Amino acid sequence: MKRFLLLICVVVCVPLGAQTTRRDSVLTQARYLKSIYRTDDAIELLSALVRPGAMDEGVLSELADCHFQSGAYEDAAGTYFMLSSRWPDNILFRIRLMQAYYRINAFPQAIQAGCEVLRRDSIPAVVSYVGDAFNQLQRADSALWYYRRALALKPMNTTVLSKAMGILISAEDYDGALGVCEPFLAEDPDNTTIAPLKGLALYRKGSYKEAIPLFERQIELGNDIYPIHYYLGHSYWQTNVIYRAEKELLTAWQIDSSDVNLAYSIASVKAEAYRPFEKDVKPWLDKALEILQPDPVLMSRIHQQYGLGYFRKQDSWDQAIEHYREVYRYNPKLISALSSIGYCYQQKKAYKQAIEWYQKYLQVATPGSKGYNTVMDNLNWLKSERFMEEIQ
């Protein structure tokens, strides 16, 4: 578990006299600086009030808040931990501690801090926060439990409901997703976040005819986003309304042309509509292949590392050759792959193939270069070796 730097210094509280006046003046100035986002200056002022002795709640809480506002969440977590330990009944300190832990991905600690708050007060936002932390830990069942609890406290929370539905849909509990959204949609049937999720649950369930009017209504409302056209198109496709399917899928392509599955779907829909292959179907299959085509430079580098690994093993020449062939196929400018293949064949004592690959290298290499001269030496040795084999 990650250790947090806790503030060890504490504040001397001087209740009377000039020092108290100075303390109040500094606090006022620091709060002003914080309000205009000059948090570094505010921290510098507040730190000057910190002295070994007794803790000053006002100074430390302002200092913690400045750390949080400036994004120094580890420092904020340390300070809020100290404050919540000293003043355990202050719910704000524990809420801010929970938030600071969450921001630094300390999700178990965020859950613990959040649960400490919930033992004192059932605050819907805190319940949701704990659910989010469980979600980040991929503990979907626990996250869903807290999301349901948050919805019981605040039923019309769109954000929490969408997260709960996302978990249920991912778990293929489509009836559960449909059930949890019904009370919300009874109040807000055209909600542009929840209604599409209901449509998705219906689509995944196979209830395509029920999903269609939901997606159509969203388009009427101006919710003109990729998933709606995509799933509406597929819903029409599943119900054999091919011309509508084609229209919606093409609209989705205008929004996002990076989905290989969409390109393939458009090709398939056009094929089902008996469109001419060369004119209408093949171009979309070509688009799908273009999207799938890997970056040649990256693929060449990957195969080069494979080849080098097998090359260094000294006993896996065939595997090395296979990958060096791929290196050259993806990047013909990397001619050293040719000489590497030749060397691998040479080590296999497959001299004929070694000579062929060395000659291919020499055809494209720069005469007089180090690589060129090395290959020439190897080639001359191979030719003499083959000559000795032939006369024996």
Number of C-alpha atoms within 10 A of each C-alpha: 6 8 7 15 12 15 15 9 13 19 20 14 18 13 10 8 8 10 13 13 13 12 19 14 12 18 20 13 16 24 21 14 18 21 13 8 14 16 23 15 15 24 21 12 17 22 16 11 20 19 14 11 11 13 18 17 15 12 22 22 17 18 28 25 24 28 22 23 16 16 15 16 23 20 21 29 29 20 26 28 25 20 21 19 13 12 13 15 13 14 17 14 25 26 23 22 30 30 26 27 26 23 17 15 15 17 22 18 19 27 23 16 24 27 19 17 23 17 8 11 12 14 15 19 16 22 26 25 24 28 29 25 24 22 21 15 15 11 13 18 14 17 25 24 16 23 28 20 17 24 21 12 15 15 16 16 17 17 12 25 25 20 18 25 25 17 19 21 22 12 12 14 15 21 14 16 25 19 12 20 22 15 13 19 15 9 10 13 14 15 16 16 14 21 23 22 25 27 25 27 26 23 21 17 15 14 16 22 15 14 25 21 13 21 27 15 15 21 16 9 12 9 17 15 14 17 16 24 25 20 24 30 30 26 29 22 22 16 14 13 14 18 14 16 26 22 15 23 26 20 17 23 17 10 14 13 14 14 15 16 11 22 22 18 23 25 24 18 22 21 15 13 13 11 13 11 14 9 9 15 21 16 14 22 18 14 19 22 14 12 14 12 9 11 9 14 11 13 15 22 15 15 20 21 15 18 26 16 14 19 22 11 10 12 13 15 20 16 15 27 24 15 23 28 20 21 29 19 15 19 17 14 11 14 17 17 24 25 25 23 28 28 25 25 23 21 14 16 12 14 20 14 17 25 22 15 24 23 18 15 23 19 11 12 19 12 12 10 9 11 17 19 15 12 22 18 11 18 23 12 12 19 14 12 12 13 11 10 9 8 6 5
